[in-house]
Amino acid sequence: MSLKRFFLLLFIFIFSFLLISYFFIFKFLELGFLSLEKENSKKILNKIELYLQEEMIKLHNLTKDWAAWDDAYIFMENKNYEKFIKINIVPETYLNLKIDLLLYTYLNGKIKAGGLFNEKSGKIYLNKELLNLIKEILKNLSNKNLYDYKKMILFMNKPFLISVYPVLKSDFKGPPKGYLFMGRFLTSEDINTLATFFDIKEFQILRSDKPSPEINFIKVDFNEIVLEKANFLNDETLKAKISFFVENPYIKSIIPFISITQISLFLIFAIIMSFLIDKYILKPLLKLLSEIKEVEIKEKTRLSLDYPTKEYKNLASVINEFLEDISVRENIYKAVAEKTENLILLFNGEKNIIFKNTNVDLCFDSEELKYLIENISEELKNIEVFEGKLVITNFNIKNYWFNFQIIEVFKNLYLLIGQNITEAKLKEEKLFKMATQDFLTGLYNRRYLEDALERIMA
């Protein structure tokens, strides 16, 4: 297998792995999880409606208690007006009952007493919106629902719980003398209670302008779910908009499974990747380096071609061709070195001999050769600027005479070419002796004496 094909397959594998992971985790599981979340959101919404219905029932029971009361009945007959007003229609009543509206009206809708309460100013007041609301409620009341009117509405652009009950005697008898209206706004405390109980991010009551699906999911993801509920609290004019944090037991129970699945897939992927990289990259590379080292120390002359990928085989073939070329050149150089009458010696800066021809062995033993290399190395060190070539003439060792030429082939690698001049030196000495000594007596002659005097005088 070629490395190109290997990495192509590796890329396809990684891409497929990520694609499958995406569709498996972020599609199939997401659909399943969010489906559970949507169902859970519906249940929470139903609980919110039940909570608000209970609040309306509490308000309605309070309204009933205050409406079916003899003092209130007498008050509506104008018999204890000032006393009732002074004791009951006061700010303390609103605060103690936690209501914002306490209002008595006659059957025809005429205001008897009470109104809205402003906690900041401490005043009880009436406004146009309240009068219109009372008028509309009384208009729509019928005998059938007269005793059970409780509702959530949008009043003054705020969610408002309102309850209406006829004013009766304590035994719930007697002709009705009027109506008692009680109501309260949904406060921030109520919203916080809902948020705490049901993990709600935001809760709004809005007007429903047009028909819409009963539950419309506006946003659904792992962070947040936003939905609208039409016909909220069985009122076609209202809809609730609620946003939830997605932090509930359903998702929390699934997250460990997702994490374990992802970690398992990653570990499997890592193991496969490690195996493939080790088999097709690391082991072949280490084997190649090991064989190159064996060639370097002369344990083998060429690399094997037993590699799993085409690229490594081609690389080994190229290296083998290079080694063969070097071997051919080396043999040629050795043959040339052996054919010449000169001494050929190749050594490095550490005084290690790389190559020597037969003439070197004929002229020097190991100690003499060591002495020669040390002397030449000293000569090289003493040269301030070595220009790549050094000539040493009349070098004497063991009654042999040589001329040497040292060439720096590469950095810290030197080639010594030596010429044995012993025979020429002996001939030169013989001729000098014949020219300066008497043949019979062996004494220096007149010519030698003249040359000596000339050298002394100079």
Helices and strands as residue ranges (DSSP letters): H 3-23, I 24-29, H 30-67, H 70-76, H 81-88, H 91-97, E 101-105, E 111-118, E 123-125, H 128-140, E 149-155, E 158-166, E 179-185, H 188-198, E 200-207, E 215-220, E 224-230, G 232-234, E 238-245, H 249-277, I 278-282, H 283-296, H 310-339, E 343-348, E 353-356, H 358-363, H 366-382, E 389-397, E 400-410, E 413-420, H 422-436, H 446-457
